[in-house]
Amino acid sequence: MDAQRAQEIASSPNMIQVNCNGQNVYIEHVDQDKGMATIHPLDNPNNKQSVSVNDLSE
């Protein structure tokens, strides 16, 4: 996924399914300049991670 699409998903009022390494995740924030996203697994909101947007897929 590219940073622009990740930002669109993060800003969307709708829940869009996103995967990171086979796990369903929620995108909290996107740093488009660095190509990084702050995410957490849907089943564990306290487990925040910073990953490359390239690791995300719809």
Predicted model as a PDB file, atoms N, CA, C, CB and O in Angstrom, pLDDT in the B-factor column:
MODEL        1                                                                  
ATOM      1  N   MET A   1       0.855  -1.158   0.000  1.00 96.00           N  
ATOM      2  CA  MET A   1       0.000   0.000   0.000  1.00 96.00           C  
ATOM      3  C   MET A   1       0.908   1.230   0.000  1.00 96.00           C  
ATOM      4  CB  MET A   1      -0.976  -0.007   1.226  1.00 96.00           C  
ATOM      5  O   MET A   1       2.001   1.200   0.564  1.00 96.00           O  
ATOM      6  N   ASP A   2       0.458   2.293  -0.624  1.00 96.00           N  
ATOM      7  CA  ASP A   2       1.256   3.516  -0.576  1.00 96.00           C  
ATOM      8  C   ASP A   2       0.759   4.433   0.543  1.00 96.00           C  
ATOM      9  CB  ASP A   2       1.206   4.250  -1.934  1.00 96.00           C  
ATOM     10  O   ASP A   2      -0.328   4.233   1.084  1.00 96.00           O  
ATOM     11  N   ALA A   3       1.553   5.424   0.878  1.00 96.00           N  
ATOM     12  CA  ALA A   3       1.262   6.305   2.016  1.00 96.00           C  
ATOM     13  C   ALA A   3      -0.030   7.083   1.811  1.00 96.00           C  
ATOM     14  CB  ALA A   3       2.415   7.277   2.241  1.00 96.00           C  
ATOM     15  O   ALA A   3      -0.769   7.313   2.769  1.00 96.00           O  
ATOM     16  N   GLN A   4      -0.314   7.491   0.581  1.00 97.00           N  
ATOM     17  CA  GLN A   4      -1.541   8.248   0.299  1.00 97.00           C  
ATOM     18  C   GLN A   4      -2.775   7.411   0.614  1.00 97.00           C  
ATOM     19  CB  GLN A   4      -1.572   8.702  -1.176  1.00 97.00           C  
ATOM     20  O   GLN A   4      -3.711   7.900   1.247  1.00 97.00           O  
ATOM     21  N   ARG A   5      -2.785   6.146   0.176  1.00 97.00           N  
ATOM     22  CA  ARG A   5      -3.925   5.267   0.440  1.00 97.00           C  
ATOM     23  C   ARG A   5      -4.056   4.983   1.932  1.00 97.00           C  
ATOM     24  CB  ARG A   5      -3.782   3.950  -0.338  1.00 97.00           C  
ATOM     25  O   ARG A   5      -5.166   4.951   2.463  1.00 97.00           O  
ATOM     26  N   ALA A   6      -2.942   4.780   2.602  1.00 97.00           N  
ATOM     27  CA  ALA A   6      -2.985   4.545   4.047  1.00 97.00           C  
ATOM     28  C   ALA A   6      -3.605   5.745   4.752  1.00 97.00           C  
ATOM     29  CB  ALA A   6      -1.567   4.268   4.601  1.00 97.00           C  
ATOM     30  O   ALA A   6      -4.393   5.572   5.682  1.00 97.00           O  
ATOM     31  N   GLN A   7      -3.265   6.953   4.326  1.00 97.00           N  
ATOM     32  CA  GLN A   7      -3.835   8.163   4.922  1.00 97.00           C  
ATOM     33  C   GLN A   7      -5.333   8.246   4.646  1.00 97.00           C  
ATOM     34  CB  GLN A   7      -3.126   9.416   4.380  1.00 97.00           C  
ATOM     35  O   GLN A   7      -6.102   8.627   5.529  1.00 97.00           O  
ATOM     36  N   GLU A   8      -5.754   7.894   3.431  1.00 97.00           N  
ATOM     37  CA  GLU A   8      -7.187   7.886   3.099  1.00 97.00           C  
ATOM     38  C   GLU A   8      -7.949   6.932   4.012  1.00 97.00           C  
ATOM     39  CB  GLU A   8      -7.401   7.489   1.624  1.00 97.00           C  
ATOM     40  O   GLU A   8      -9.032   7.260   4.497  1.00 97.00           O  
ATOM     41  N   ILE A   9      -7.388   5.767   4.240  1.00 97.00           N  
ATOM     42  CA  ILE A   9      -8.040   4.778   5.110  1.00 97.00           C  
ATOM     43  C   ILE A   9      -8.090   5.287   6.543  1.00 97.00           C  
ATOM     44  CB  ILE A   9      -7.298   3.422   5.053  1.00 97.00           C  
ATOM     45  O   ILE A   9      -9.120   5.165   7.207  1.00 97.00           O  
ATOM     46  N   ALA A  10      -6.988   5.857   7.027  1.00 96.00           N  
ATOM     47  CA  ALA A  10      -6.948   6.368   8.401  1.00 96.00           C  
ATOM     48  C   ALA A  10      -7.961   7.477   8.609  1.00 96.00           C  
ATOM     49  CB  ALA A  10      -5.551   6.874   8.741  1.00 96.00           C  
ATOM     50  O   ALA A  10      -8.518   7.609   9.699  1.00 96.00           O  
ATOM     51  N   SER A  11      -8.211   8.283   7.573  1.00 96.00           N  
ATOM     52  CA  SER A  11      -9.128   9.420   7.671  1.00 96.00           C  
ATOM     53  C   SER A  11     -10.580   9.040   7.397  1.00 96.00           C  
ATOM     54  CB  SER A  11      -8.705  10.500   6.709  1.00 96.00           C  
ATOM     55  O   SER A  11     -11.487   9.831   7.653  1.00 96.00           O  
ATOM     56  N   SER A  12     -10.800   7.857   6.889  1.00 95.00           N  
ATOM     57  CA  SER A  12     -12.143   7.433   6.492  1.00 95.00           C  
ATOM     58  C   SER A  12     -13.040   7.194   7.711  1.00 95.00           C  
ATOM     59  CB  SER A  12     -12.064   6.162   5.643  1.00 95.00           C  
ATOM     60  O   SER A  12     -12.594   6.628   8.709  1.00 95.00           O  
ATOM     61  N   PRO A  13     -14.298   7.622   7.630  1.00 95.00           N  
ATOM     62  CA  PRO A  13     -15.238   7.327   8.722  1.00 95.00           C  
ATOM     63  C   PRO A  13     -15.674   5.856   8.702  1.00 95.00           C  
ATOM     64  CB  PRO A  13     -16.475   8.242   8.622  1.00 95.00           C  
ATOM     65  O   PRO A  13     -16.224   5.358   9.684  1.00 95.00           O  
ATOM     66  N   ASN A  14     -15.428   5.169   7.591  1.00 94.00           N  
ATOM     67  CA  ASN A  14     -15.801   3.764   7.461  1.00 94.00           C  
ATOM     68  C   ASN A  14     -14.648   2.866   7.897  1.00 94.00           C  
ATOM     69  CB  ASN A  14     -16.211   3.444   6.011  1.00 94.00           C  
ATOM     70  O   ASN A  14     -13.477   3.227   7.775  1.00 94.00           O  
ATOM     71  N   MET A  15     -15.000   1.697   8.404  1.00 91.00           N  
ATOM     72  CA  MET A  15     -13.991   0.720   8.790  1.00 91.00           C  
ATOM     73  C   MET A  15     -13.577  -0.046   7.537  1.00 91.00           C  
ATOM     74  CB  MET A  15     -14.527  -0.252   9.902  1.00 91.00           C  
ATOM     75  O   MET A  15     -14.383  -0.761   6.942  1.00 91.00           O  
ATOM     76  N   ILE A  16     -12.326   0.110   7.145  1.00 95.00           N  
ATOM     77  CA  ILE A  16     -11.791  -0.568   5.972  1.00 95.00           C  
ATOM     78  C   ILE A  16     -10.804  -1.620   6.452  1.00 95.00           C  
ATOM     79  CB  ILE A  16     -11.112   0.441   4.983  1.00 95.00           C  
ATOM     80  O   ILE A  16      -9.902  -1.328   7.237  1.00 95.00           O  
ATOM     81  N   GLN A  17     -10.983  -2.847   5.974  1.00 95.00           N  
ATOM     82  CA  GLN A  17     -10.127  -3.939   6.437  1.00 95.00           C  
ATOM     83  C   GLN A  17      -8.714  -3.759   5.906  1.00 95.00           C  
ATOM     84  CB  GLN A  17     -10.694  -5.302   5.998  1.00 95.00           C  
ATOM     85  O   GLN A  17      -8.497  -3.620   4.702  1.00 95.00           O  
ATOM     86  N   VAL A  18      -7.763  -3.763   6.821  1.00 98.00           N  
ATOM     87  CA  VAL A  18      -6.352  -3.639   6.489  1.00 98.00           C  
ATOM     88  C   VAL A  18      -5.595  -4.764   7.185  1.00 98.00           C  
ATOM     89  CB  VAL A  18      -5.792  -2.241   6.904  1.00 98.00           C  
ATOM     90  O   VAL A  18      -5.874  -5.096   8.337  1.00 98.00           O  
ATOM     91  N   ASN A  19      -4.643  -5.341   6.476  1.00 98.00           N  
ATOM     92  CA  ASN A  19      -3.822  -6.420   7.027  1.00 98.00           C  
ATOM     93  C   ASN A  19      -2.368  -5.999   7.085  1.00 98.00           C  
ATOM     94  CB  ASN A  19      -3.971  -7.700   6.193  1.00 98.00           C  
ATOM     95  O   ASN A  19      -1.882  -5.259   6.231  1.00 98.00           O  
ATOM     96  N   CYS A  20      -1.688  -6.481   8.100  1.00 97.00           N  
ATOM     97  CA  CYS A  20      -0.245  -6.318   8.226  1.00 97.00           C  
ATOM     98  C   CYS A  20       0.315  -7.671   8.648  1.00 97.00           C  
ATOM     99  CB  CYS A  20       0.134  -5.181   9.261  1.00 97.00           C  
ATOM    100  O   CYS A  20       0.058  -8.138   9.757  1.00 97.00           O  
ATOM    101  N   ASN A  21       1.067  -8.286   7.772  1.00 93.00           N  
ATOM    102  CA  ASN A  21       1.644  -9.606   8.045  1.00 93.00           C  
ATOM    103  C   ASN A  21       0.571 -10.622   8.453  1.00 93.00           C  
ATOM    104  CB  ASN A  21       2.702  -9.499   9.146  1.00 93.00           C  
ATOM    105  O   ASN A  21       0.769 -11.411   9.376  1.00 93.00           O  
ATOM    106  N   GLY A  22      -0.561 -10.590   7.753  1.00 94.00           N  
ATOM    107  CA  GLY A  22      -1.625 -11.560   7.990  1.00 94.00           C  
ATOM    108  C   GLY A  22      -2.536 -11.256   9.162  1.00 94.00           C  
ATOM    109  O   GLY A  22      -3.406 -12.064   9.487  1.00 94.00           O  
ATOM    110  N   GLN A  23      -2.359 -10.113   9.804  1.00 96.00           N  
ATOM    111  CA  GLN A  23      -3.170  -9.747  10.972  1.00 96.00           C  
ATOM    112  C   GLN A  23      -4.029  -8.528  10.631  1.00 96.00           C  
ATOM    113  CB  GLN A  23      -2.263  -9.451  12.212  1.00 96.00           C  
ATOM    114  O   GLN A  23      -3.545  -7.574  10.021  1.00 96.00           O  
ATOM    115  N   ASN A  24      -5.306  -8.563  11.025  1.00 97.00           N  
ATOM    116  CA  ASN A  24      -6.177  -7.403  10.815  1.00 97.00           C  
ATOM    117  C   ASN A  24      -5.763  -6.289  11.765  1.00 97.00           C  
ATOM    118  CB  ASN A  24      -7.673  -7.778  11.029  1.00 97.00           C  
ATOM    119  O   ASN A  24      -5.622  -6.501  12.969  1.00 97.00           O  
ATOM    120  N   VAL A  25      -5.569  -5.093  11.201  1.00 98.00           N  
ATOM    121  CA  VAL A  25      -5.083  -3.973  11.997  1.00 98.00           C  
ATOM    122  C   VAL A  25      -5.895  -2.713  11.730  1.00 98.00           C  
ATOM    123  CB  VAL A  25      -3.609  -3.717  11.706  1.00 98.00           C  
ATOM    124  O   VAL A  25      -6.618  -2.609  10.738  1.00 98.00           O  
ATOM    125  N   TYR A  26      -5.754  -1.770  12.638  1.00 97.00           N  
ATOM    126  CA  TYR A  26      -6.361  -0.450  12.540  1.00 97.00           C  
ATOM    127  C   TYR A  26      -5.223   0.561  12.371  1.00 97.00           C  
ATOM    128  CB  TYR A  26      -7.249  -0.121  13.808  1.00 97.00           C  
ATOM    129  O   TYR A  26      -4.247   0.528  13.120  1.00 97.00           O  
ATOM    130  N   ILE A  27      -5.347   1.447  11.397  1.00 97.00           N  
ATOM    131  CA  ILE A  27      -4.337   2.483  11.182  1.00 97.00           C  
ATOM    132  C   ILE A  27      -4.698   3.699  12.031  1.00 97.00           C  
ATOM    133  CB  ILE A  27      -4.233   2.869   9.667  1.00 97.00           C  
ATOM    134  O   ILE A  27      -5.749   4.310  11.835  1.00 97.00           O  
ATOM    135  N   GLU A  28      -3.829   4.044  12.965  1.00 96.00           N  
ATOM    136  CA  GLU A  28      -4.057   5.200  13.833  1.00 96.00           C  
ATOM    137  C   GLU A  28      -3.535   6.498  13.221  1.00 96.00           C  
ATOM    138  CB  GLU A  28      -3.400   4.972  15.181  1.00 96.00           C  
ATOM    139  O   GLU A  28      -4.185   7.541  13.287  1.00 96.00           O  
ATOM    140  N   HIS A  29      -2.343   6.408  12.622  1.00 97.00           N  
ATOM    141  CA  HIS A  29      -1.684   7.616  12.111  1.00 97.00           C  
ATOM    142  C   HIS A  29      -0.766   7.226  10.960  1.00 97.00           C  
ATOM    143  CB  HIS A  29      -0.880   8.346  13.238  1.00 97.00           C  
ATOM    144  O   HIS A  29      -0.208   6.129  10.936  1.00 97.00           O  
ATOM    145  N   VAL A  30      -0.618   8.147  10.006  1.00 98.00           N  
ATOM    146  CA  VAL A  30       0.296   7.915   8.882  1.00 98.00           C  
ATOM    147  C   VAL A  30       1.248   9.094   8.771  1.00 98.00           C  
ATOM    148  CB  VAL A  30      -0.485   7.708   7.548  1.00 98.00           C  
ATOM    149  O   VAL A  30       0.820  10.248   8.761  1.00 98.00           O  
ATOM    150  N   ASP A  31       2.533   8.800   8.687  1.00 97.00           N  
ATOM    151  CA  ASP A  31       3.557   9.806   8.412  1.00 97.00           C  
ATOM    152  C   ASP A  31       3.925   9.634   6.943  1.00 97.00           C  
ATOM    153  CB  ASP A  31       4.828   9.652   9.369  1.00 97.00           C  
ATOM    154  O   ASP A  31       4.758   8.798   6.593  1.00 97.00           O  
ATOM    155  N   GLN A  32       3.289  10.440   6.082  1.00 95.00           N  
ATOM    156  CA  GLN A  32       3.480  10.279   4.651  1.00 95.00           C  
ATOM    157  C   GLN A  32       4.916  10.577   4.218  1.00 95.00           C  
ATOM    158  CB  GLN A  32       2.524  11.175   3.904  1.00 95.00           C  
ATOM    159  O   GLN A  32       5.412   9.958   3.277  1.00 95.00           O  
ATOM    160  N   ASP A  33       5.584  11.504   4.880  1.00 96.00           N  
ATOM    161  CA  ASP A  33       6.959  11.848   4.513  1.00 96.00           C  
ATOM    162  C   ASP A  33       7.910  10.672   4.725  1.00 96.00           C  
ATOM    163  CB  ASP A  33       7.434  13.051   5.323  1.00 96.00           C  
ATOM    164  O   ASP A  33       8.826  10.449   3.933  1.00 96.00           O  
ATOM    165  N   LYS A  34       7.680   9.926   5.802  1.00 97.00           N  
ATOM    166  CA  LYS A  34       8.557   8.789   6.123  1.00 97.00           C  
ATOM    167  C   LYS A  34       8.024   7.466   5.595  1.00 97.00           C  
ATOM    168  CB  LYS A  34       8.746   8.690   7.621  1.00 97.00           C  
ATOM    169  O   LYS A  34       8.739   6.464   5.597  1.00 97.00           O  
ATOM    170  N   GLY A  35       6.762   7.456   5.139  1.00 97.00           N  
ATOM    171  CA  GLY A  35       6.168   6.216   4.651  1.00 97.00           C  
ATOM    172  C   GLY A  35       5.906   5.221   5.763  1.00 97.00           C  
ATOM    173  O   GLY A  35       5.970   4.010   5.551  1.00 97.00           O  
ATOM    174  N   MET A  36       5.610   5.734   6.955  1.00 98.00           N  
ATOM    175  CA  MET A  36       5.380   4.886   8.121  1.00 98.00           C  
ATOM    176  C   MET A  36       3.949   5.085   8.639  1.00 98.00           C  
ATOM    177  CB  MET A  36       6.414   5.200   9.237  1.00 98.00           C  
ATOM    178  O   MET A  36       3.346   6.143   8.465  1.00 98.00           O  
ATOM    179  N   ALA A  37       3.433   4.039   9.276  1.00 98.00           N  
ATOM    180  CA  ALA A  37       2.088   4.102   9.864  1.00 98.00           C  
ATOM    181  C   ALA A  37       2.137   3.551  11.280  1.00 98.00           C  
ATOM    182  CB  ALA A  37       1.058   3.310   9.003  1.00 98.00           C  
ATOM    183  O   ALA A  37       2.852   2.590  11.564  1.00 98.00           O  
ATOM    184  N   THR A  38       1.364   4.175  12.166  1.00 98.00           N  
ATOM    185  CA  THR A  38       1.167   3.650  13.514  1.00 98.00           C  
ATOM    186  C   THR A  38      -0.112   2.830  13.464  1.00 98.00           C  
ATOM    187  CB  THR A  38       1.086   4.807  14.604  1.00 98.00           C  
ATOM    188  O   THR A  38      -1.171   3.328  13.083  1.00 98.00           O  
ATOM    189  N   ILE A  39       0.000   1.577  13.850  1.00 98.00           N  
ATOM    190  CA  ILE A  39      -1.126   0.646  13.777  1.00 98.00           C  
ATOM    191  C   ILE A  39      -1.279  -0.098  15.090  1.00 98.00           C  
ATOM    192  CB  ILE A  39      -0.939  -0.348  12.621  1.00 98.00           C  
ATOM    193  O   ILE A  39      -0.392  -0.074  15.942  1.00 98.00           O  
ATOM    194  N   HIS A  40      -2.424  -0.761  15.240  1.00 97.00           N  
ATOM    195  CA  HIS A  40      -2.582  -1.751  16.313  1.00 97.00           C  
ATOM    196  C   HIS A  40      -3.512  -2.855  15.813  1.00 97.00           C  
ATOM    197  CB  HIS A  40      -3.146  -1.090  17.626  1.00 97.00           C  
ATOM    198  O   HIS A  40      -4.404  -2.608  15.002  1.00 97.00           O  
ATOM    199  N   PRO A  41      -3.295  -4.077  16.307  1.00 97.00           N  
ATOM    200  CA  PRO A  41      -4.192  -5.180  15.951  1.00 97.00           C  
ATOM    201  C   PRO A  41      -5.607  -4.869  16.443  1.00 97.00           C  
ATOM    202  CB  PRO A  41      -3.686  -6.525  16.554  1.00 97.00           C  
ATOM    203  O   PRO A  41      -5.786  -4.268  17.502  1.00 97.00           O  
ATOM    204  N   LEU A  42      -6.603  -5.281  15.668  1.00 96.00           N  
ATOM    205  CA  LEU A  42      -7.989  -5.023  16.071  1.00 96.00           C  
ATOM    206  C   LEU A  42      -8.317  -5.654  17.413  1.00 96.00           C  
ATOM    207  CB  LEU A  42      -8.950  -5.542  15.015  1.00 96.00           C  
ATOM    208  O   LEU A  42      -9.113  -5.112  18.181  1.00 96.00           O  
ATOM    209  N   ASP A  43      -7.704  -6.800  17.699  1.00 95.00           N  
ATOM    210  CA  ASP A  43      -8.016  -7.497  18.951  1.00 95.00           C  
ATOM    211  C   ASP A  43      -7.098  -7.104  20.107  1.00 95.00           C  
ATOM    212  CB  ASP A  43      -7.932  -8.986  18.736  1.00 95.00           C  
ATOM    213  O   ASP A  43      -7.197  -7.675  21.193  1.00 95.00           O  
ATOM    214  N   ASN A  44      -6.200  -6.131  19.885  1.00 95.00           N  
ATOM    215  CA  ASN A  44      -5.289  -5.706  20.944  1.00 95.00           C  
ATOM    216  C   ASN A  44      -4.915  -4.228  20.760  1.00 95.00           C  
ATOM    217  CB  ASN A  44      -4.015  -6.592  20.954  1.00 95.00           C  
ATOM    218  O   ASN A  44      -3.807  -3.928  20.317  1.00 95.00           O  
ATOM    219  N   PRO A  45      -5.821  -3.309  21.092  1.00 94.00           N  
ATOM    220  CA  PRO A  45      -5.590  -1.884  20.853  1.00 94.00           C  
ATOM    221  C   PRO A  45      -4.397  -1.292  21.599  1.00 94.00           C  
ATOM    222  CB  PRO A  45      -6.807  -1.128  21.224  1.00 94.00           C  
ATOM    223  O   PRO A  45      -3.903  -0.228  21.226  1.00 94.00           O  
ATOM    224  N   ASN A  46      -3.933  -1.962  22.641  1.00 96.00           N  
ATOM    225  CA  ASN A  46      -2.792  -1.436  23.399  1.00 96.00           C  
ATOM    226  C   ASN A  46      -1.447  -1.804  22.786  1.00 96.00           C  
ATOM    227  CB  ASN A  46      -2.846  -1.941  24.817  1.00 96.00           C  
ATOM    228  O   ASN A  46      -0.409  -1.322  23.240  1.00 96.00           O  
ATOM    229  N   ASN A  47      -1.453  -2.647  21.768  1.00 97.00           N  
ATOM    230  CA  ASN A  47      -0.218  -3.109  21.133  1.00 97.00           C  
ATOM    231  C   ASN A  47       0.088  -2.265  19.892  1.00 97.00           C  
ATOM    232  CB  ASN A  47      -0.327  -4.609  20.753  1.00 97.00           C  
ATOM    233  O   ASN A  47      -0.024  -2.749  18.766  1.00 97.00           O  
ATOM    234  N   LYS A  48       0.470  -1.012  20.100  1.00 97.00           N  
ATOM    235  CA  LYS A  48       0.763  -0.110  18.991  1.00 97.00           C  
ATOM    236  C   LYS A  48       2.117  -0.445  18.387  1.00 97.00           C  
ATOM    237  CB  LYS A  48       0.731   1.357  19.456  1.00 97.00           C  
ATOM    238  O   LYS A  48       3.060  -0.803  19.092  1.00 97.00           O  
ATOM    239  N   GLN A  49       2.192  -0.323  17.068  1.00 97.00           N  
ATOM    240  CA  GLN A  49       3.423  -0.591  16.338  1.00 97.00           C  
ATOM    241  C   GLN A  49       3.595   0.454  15.251  1.00 97.00           C  
ATOM    242  CB  GLN A  49       3.414  -2.016  15.734  1.00 97.00           C  
ATOM    243  O   GLN A  49       2.618   1.011  14.750  1.00 97.00           O  
ATOM    244  N   SER A  50       4.825   0.711  14.896  1.00 98.00           N  
ATOM    245  CA  SER A  50       5.130   1.579  13.770  1.00 98.00           C  
ATOM    246  C   SER A  50       5.686   0.693  12.660  1.00 98.00           C  
ATOM    247  CB  SER A  50       6.146   2.717  14.169  1.00 98.00           C  
ATOM    248  O   SER A  50       6.689   0.005  12.851  1.00 98.00           O  
ATOM    249  N   VAL A  51       5.031   0.713  11.502  1.00 98.00           N  
ATOM    250  CA  VAL A  51       5.429  -0.144  10.384  1.00 98.00           C  
ATOM    251  C   VAL A  51       5.486   0.662   9.100  1.00 98.00           C  
ATOM    252  CB  VAL A  51       4.456  -1.328  10.228  1.00 98.00           C  
ATOM    253  O   VAL A  51       4.893   1.737   9.000  1.00 98.00           O  
ATOM    254  N   SER A  52       6.202   0.137   8.125  1.00 98.00           N  
ATOM    255  CA  SER A  52       6.219   0.745   6.801  1.00 98.00           C  
ATOM    256  C   SER A  52       4.839   0.555   6.159  1.00 98.00           C  
ATOM    257  CB  SER A  52       7.349   0.121   5.909  1.00 98.00           C  
ATOM    258  O   SER A  52       4.214  -0.494   6.319  1.00 98.00           O  
ATOM    259  N   VAL A  53       4.374   1.568   5.439  1.00 98.00           N  
ATOM    260  CA  VAL A  53       3.088   1.420   4.746  1.00 98.00           C  
ATOM    261  C   VAL A  53       3.167   0.316   3.713  1.00 98.00           C  
ATOM    262  CB  VAL A  53       2.671   2.740   4.076  1.00 98.00           C  
ATOM    263  O   VAL A  53       2.135  -0.227   3.319  1.00 98.00           O  
ATOM    264  N   ASN A  54       4.367  -0.035   3.262  1.00 97.00           N  
ATOM    265  CA  ASN A  54       4.530  -1.133   2.303  1.00 97.00           C  
ATOM    266  C   ASN A  54       4.137  -2.476   2.899  1.00 97.00           C  
ATOM    267  CB  ASN A  54       5.966  -1.193   1.816  1.00 97.00           C  
ATOM    268  O   ASN A  54       3.864  -3.423   2.162  1.00 97.00           O  
ATOM    269  N   ASP A  55       4.105  -2.572   4.243  1.00 98.00           N  
ATOM    270  CA  ASP A  55       3.717  -3.809   4.920  1.00 98.00           C  
ATOM    271  C   ASP A  55       2.200  -3.947   5.040  1.00 98.00           C  
ATOM    272  CB  ASP A  55       4.348  -3.865   6.303  1.00 98.00           C  
ATOM    273  O   ASP A  55       1.708  -4.986   5.478  1.00 98.00           O  
ATOM    274  N   LEU A  56       1.460  -2.917   4.657  1.00 98.00           N  
ATOM    275  CA  LEU A  56       0.000  -2.915   4.793  1.00 98.00           C  
ATOM    276  C   LEU A  56      -0.654  -3.298   3.473  1.00 98.00           C  
ATOM    277  CB  LEU A  56      -0.505  -1.531   5.259  1.00 98.00           C  
ATOM    278  O   LEU A  56      -0.158  -2.969   2.396  1.00 98.00           O  
ATOM    279  N   SER A  57      -1.777  -4.000   3.580  1.00 98.00           N  
ATOM    280  CA  SER A  57      -2.550  -4.347   2.384  1.00 98.00           C  
ATOM    281  C   SER A  57      -4.027  -4.324   2.713  1.00 98.00           C  
ATOM    282  CB  SER A  57      -2.140  -5.734   1.835  1.00 98.00           C  
ATOM    283  O   SER A  57      -4.434  -4.510   3.860  1.00 98.00           O  
ATOM    284  N   GLU A  58      -4.829  -4.089   1.668  1.00 96.00           N  
ATOM    285  CA  GLU A  58      -6.284  -4.099   1.845  1.00 96.00           C  
ATOM    286  C   GLU A  58      -6.823  -5.481   1.574  1.00 96.00           C  
ATOM    287  CB  GLU A  58      -6.963  -3.072   0.922  1.00 96.00           C  
ATOM    288  O   GLU A  58      -8.030  -5.702   1.669  1.00 96.00           O  
TER     289      GLU A  58                                                      
ENDMDL                                                                          
END                                                                             
